[in-house]
Amino acid sequence: TETVMIDLLNSFGDIAGSPTQRATVSGTGWSINYQMSGTRPQGIYTITLTAADQAGNSSVTTIGTIKLDERAPQVDTGAGNLWPNIAISQTVTLSGTAHDVADWGGNVVEHHFEEAAGTTVFYNTTSSQFVTPTNSTCTNCPTAGVPALFGSGVQFDGVDDIITIPTPLNPISNTFSAALWVRVDTLGSIQRLLQQLDDNGTGRTWLAVLSDGRIQSFLGGTATQSVSSVTAGNWHHVALTHDGTMLRIYLDGQLEVSASPTLETTEGGFYLGADKGGGNLYAGLMDGFGLYDRALTAEEVYGLAQSYAVGVTAVEIALEPATNFSPTTAINNALSSWQTVTLDSSGGATTGWQYSLPSGLEGFYEIYQRSTDAYGNVGRSEMVWRGLIDQVPPRITAVSGQQVWVNGQPRTAYSFTFTDFVLDETSYNQPCAVGELTHLTYNDDTLLQDGLI
């Protein structure tokens, strides 16, 4: 053999990394340090080999598949219970989820369904300090904390279980996508997966499972249906995208149908698991739901439809005084206090985590987080919260009494000093005669104001 050329092909038959790469041949063997470029690979890739001899004869063969994962896991904002403008005055436990599955961004609602059994609130993990959170709720709730494809999921009973998503997304005003994992208990009836509600317009069914297992959308008042079907008792990934012109339905990462219905306006939220009247209820498990304000690409949908993940092994939190930074300081280098947090399930594709902030803090702080997977891929640090932490009460110091004369009478005068980072003078209580307060303040030119120095 004169030459051996190697290609790694993704699910669409596209070459990953640089074009066909030459291997080093030694005797009857070969080796290659395959160079990747562009988006970090994640998923299953097919290896093709082209061998040629000195006479120019060549052959191409598929020699197998390989699993690659160079993407770091994602940490969902753990500061979700630290809403904008809040000042922390007591010990706070942060909690959230971390996941080693595809996360392409642009989602306005994201549910990993890692909540414990009995919950009535499902946390929208796209929320942060900078976005008012819109969590989803339920009255007749599906069972949470059920083992699912990625960590935990929710089990709908097909009787009265409904999750309400308050976040609106007007079909005619946005490009959009919706994606989720489902495991239907049984077929034989229409079951709604994602239903938009009426609000200044008619809400339509975005995604439903038909009695024969096909996936249907009724956006625009027109039925658009997949060719393939889901099977009861098995996990399937279902996705819907609209790029402003074409509506597309995907099943298990593969494009099923394209259509161009005339969409209608509505500003309503959504139901998971039922139609607008609370009928056509879904019975089965659900996991990994996302609602996007953009059209996912075919490659992104395929990535979401992959159940392969090496697993999250660490989540870290850094709590830094805001004054530790300057505009010329690189964030990753500045963070020196990474703390490992407690994981619910180390090595899981999705896991919950908790971290209690230390006590005795006073000042403006920034909270950063990052995560690591089993292959050592480390995510970039993200600032998820900035604000005031004041867990220290005002300090009071007294000066020894001094003999003074008041109106010719001897008196003993005492002076007190009240000191605090954010002193509240309205709480000042003087049990004796009212005295004049002397104010002493200072300005810190290095204190971050609205993110600037």
N, C-alpha and C positions, 0 to 999 in steps of 0.2 A: 504494500500500500504506500502510495506516494504522499497523499494528503488525506486528512480527516477534517471535515468541517461540521460544526455543531450549531444547531438552532434550538432555542427555547421558544415554544409557541404557547400563547395564552389560549383561553377558551374560544376566542374568535379567530384563531389561526394566525394571529399577528405575531411577528417576531419580537420577543422581549429583549430590551437592551439594544446594543449595536447590531447591525446586520450580521449575517452568517460569519461565525468566528472560527479561526483555524486552531486546531488542537496540536499539541506536541506529540509526535509519533516516536515511540521507542520500541523497536522490535515489532512484536505483534500487539503491543499495547499503546494506549494514548492517554493523555491527560490535558486538562484545560482549566485555566483560570478565567471563567466566563465573566465578561464585563457587562454590568447592568448600567442603564442610564434612564433618565426621566423619572417617572413615578416609582417609588419603592415597591418591589413586587410583593404580592401576598396572594396565596392560593396554590392551585395545582397547575403545573406546566408540563407540556409534552416535549420530550427530547427527541429530536430527529438528527440522524447522522448521515452525512454524505461522504462516501469513501471513493477515492480515485487512484488508479495505478499509473505507472509511468507511460503506459500506452494511451492514456486518456479515457479508459473505460471507467465508468462510475456507477454507483448504486446508492439509493436512498432508502433508509430504513428507520422505523420508529423503534427506539430502544427502551422506552418506558416513560414514566412520569415522575415528577419530583415536586415535593411540597416546599414552597418558599415563603418566608415571612420576614421581611425587613421593616415592617411598620410597627411603630411603638403603640402600645395600648392607649386608650383615651380615658381620662378621668372626668366624670361628669361633675359639674360645679358643686363642691361640697359646702359652699357658703350660701346655699339656697335659703337657709334660715337666718341669714344676715341680710335683711332687705336694705334697699337704698336708704342712706341717711341715718341708719341705726347707730347708736353708740352702745358698745358692749360694756355692761357694768357688773357682770357676774360670769361665773364659769359657763362656757358654752361648749357643747359637743357638736362638732361638725360631722355630717354623715353624707354619704353619696354612693355612687356606683362607679366601677371601673370596668372597662370591657375591651377585649382584644378582637373585636370584629370590626368590619369596615365602617368608617364614619366619615362621610364626605362633606359634611357641613351644609348649611342652608336650611336646616330643619327648624321649623317654628314650634313643633311639638315633638318630643322624643320620650318614649316610655320603654324602659327596660323591664318594668314590672318586678322589681326586686323587693317590693314592700312585703311586710309580714302578713300572715293570715289575720283577717279581721279589719284590715285597713278600709277606710272610706275615702282616702285621698291618694291619688297616684301622682307622684312628683314629676313635673315636666323638667327634665334634666337640661334643657336649653336655657333655663333661667339663670341669671347671674345678678351681681350687684347692679349692673347697668340696664337690666330689663326687668320690668315688673313681672313677677312670676304668675303664670296662669296654669295652675295645676288642674288636673281632671278629678272628678268626684263621682260618687255613686250613692244611691239610696238602697236599692236592691243590688247588692254588690256581687260580682264574681268572686270566687275563692282565690285569694292571693297566697303567695308562698308555696305554690305547687311546683315540684321539680319540672323543668321544661328544657328546651333546647339549649338555652344559654342561662345557666343559673336557675332562677325561678320565673314562673309565668303566672297567668291567671286562667282559671277554669270557669267558663260560662256554662250555666246549667240548662239553657234553652227554655227556661220557664219565665223568669222575670229579670235576669241579670243584664244590666246596662251600665256602661261608663259614659259619662257626659264630658265632652271636651269643649270648653267655652271659647277656645281660640277660633275666630272666624278666618276664612280665606275665600275671597270672592272669586269664583271661577273665571269671570270675564275680565277681571282686573289683574290677574297674575298668571304667570306660568307656574306649574305646580306638579307635585308628585305625592304619592302615598305608598307606603310599603309596610308589610308586616308578615310575620310567620304565623301559620295556623295549623292546627291538627284537629280536623273535624271528627266528632264522635261517630256520627252516622249521616248518611245521605238520604235523599227521598223527599226533601222539602226545601224551599227557598230559605236561605239563612243570610241575613244582612251582616256584613262585616263592618263597613264604614258608611254611615248615612249622614248627609248634611241636613240641617234643620232650616225651617222657613224663617226668614227675617229680612223684610224688604225685598222679597223675592222667594221663588220656589226652590227649596232644597231637594236635591236629587240623590239617588243612591250612587255612591262612588264605587263601592265594591260589594259584591254579594256572591255567595256560593249557590248555584242552581241545584235542582234536585238530582241532576246527573253528574254533579261535581265540576261542571264548567264554571269559570269565573265571568261575572257580568258586571258592566257599568251601565248606568242609565243616565249619565250626564247628557244634558241637552234634550232630555225626554226621548232619547233614542237608545235602544239596546245595542251594546257592543259586547260581544261574547268571545271567550277564548275557544280554541279548538280542543286543546287538551283538558283533562279533568284532574282534580285532586282525588285522592283515595282516602277513605275513612281510616283513621288510626295511624296515619303517617304525616310527618311534618312536610309542609310545602311553603314556599315563599311566594307571596302575591304582591304585585306592584302595578301601579298606574301612573302614567306620566302624561303631561300636556305641555307642549313647547310653544303654545300660542296658535298653532295650526292643527297639529296632529295629536290625537289621543291614542295612547298605546297601552296595552295590557301585557304584562309579563307573568309567566308562571315558572317558578324554579329557575329564574335567571334568563329564560329564553323568551324572545318576543313571540307573542301569540297572535296578536291582531293589531292593526292600525286603522283608525277611522278619523273623520273630521266632522263631528257633530257641531251644531250651532249651540254654544253654551249660553246659559242663562245666569242672570245676576241673583245673588243672595249674599247676605252678610251673616248667615247663621253659623252657629257652632256645629258640633258633630255628636252623633251617638256611635259608640262601638258596641256591636252586638245586637242591634235592633233597628227597625224602621222608625219613622217619625211618630207613629201611633203606638209604639211599644210592641209591635208584632214582628213576625218573621224572625224570631229570636235565634241567635247562634248558640249551638251546643258544641263545646270543644275548648281546647287550649289555645291561648294566644300569647305571643312573645314578640319582642323587638319591633314595636310600632314606631313609625316616623311619618310626619307630615311636613312637606317641604314647600317653600315658596319659589321653587325653580324646578325645571325639568331635569331629572336625573338622566345621565347618558346611559346607553346600553351597557357599557363597561361598569358603570357605577351600580346599576341594578344587579348585574351579575355578581359583583363583589359583595353586595348585601345578601345575596342568595347563597353564599357559601357558609357552611356550618363548621368549616375547619378553622381552628384557632389554637395556638400553642398555650395560651392561658396567661393570666395576670399573676405575677409573683410579688409585686411590691407597689405600694402607693406611698408617696412621701408628701409631707406638708412642711413649708417653710414660713415662719412668722418673723417678719423683718420690720424693724423700726423704719418709718418712711424716710427719716433723715439719713439712712445708710446709703442712699442712692444719689447719683448726680446724672445729668444728661449724658455724660461721657462714660458712665460705668455700664459694662455689659451685664445684663440681668443674670445670666447663668453663672458668671464669675462672682457676682456680688453675693449670691445666696450661700451662706455658710452654715446655716442651721437646719438642714434637712432632717426631719424626724419621720421615722417609719411608723405608719399607722396600722391599726388592727384590721385585718381582712376577715370577712366572713368565710371565704373559701379560697385559699391560696392555690393558684394553678387553674382556677376556673376561667372559662371564656368570659363570664360576667360575674362580678362579685360585689357585694356591699362592703363598706368600710366605715370606720368611726375614728374620730380624733377629738380629744378634749383639750381645749386651749388651756395653757398654764394660768395660774392665778398670780395676783400681784403686779399686773401690767398697768402702765399708765402712759398714754401718749398716742400718737398716730402710727398705725401699723399697716402693713400690706401682707396679704396671705397669698402664697403661691402653692401650686401643687404640680406633681408629675407622677408618672407610673413607669413600670418596667415589666416586660414579659419574660417567659421562660427562655427565650433566645438571647436575652440581654439587651433587647431594643429598649431604649430609654426615651420617653416622650419629652418634648420641650416643656420647660417650666411656663406656667401660665399664672398671671395674677388674677385671682378670682374675687378679691375683695380688698378695699382700702377704706379705712375709717378710724374712728376714735375708740380706743379701748381704755376704760378707766375703772379699774377694780380696786383702787386705793382711796380710802376716805380722806377728807381734809385733815391735815396735821395742825395741831394746836400746841403752841408753846407759850409759856407764861414767864414773865420777867418778875423777879423778886420785888416785893412791895417796897415802895419808896415813901418816905415821910414828906408830905407837902402841906402847905397852909392854904386853906380855902376860906375866904371871908374871915380871916383871923382865927380860924379854927384848925387844929391839927388833923390831918387826914392821912390815911395810907392808900396810895394809888398803885394799882396793879395794871399792867399792860399785857395784852395777849396778841399773838400773831396767828392768823389763820392762813394756811398755805395749801393750794391745790392747783392741779393743772387746769381744771375748769371749775373754779370756785363759784358756787351759787350763793350770792349775797342775800337772796330772798329768804334763805333758810337760817339766817343769822338770828340768834336768840340771846338777848342781853338781859339777864335777870335783875341786874342792879340798875343804877341810874344810866340813862341813855348817854352814850359818849360818841364822840365823833370818830368815824372810820377814816383811816388814812390808807389810800390805795397805792399799791406798788405793782406795776405790770412790766412786762418786757416783750419785745418783738424778736422772733427767731426768723432771720432772713432765709434760713435754709429749709424752713418747713414747707412741705408740699402743699400747694394751693391749687385745687382743681386739676391735679395731675402735673402741675408745672412748678418749677422752682423760681 
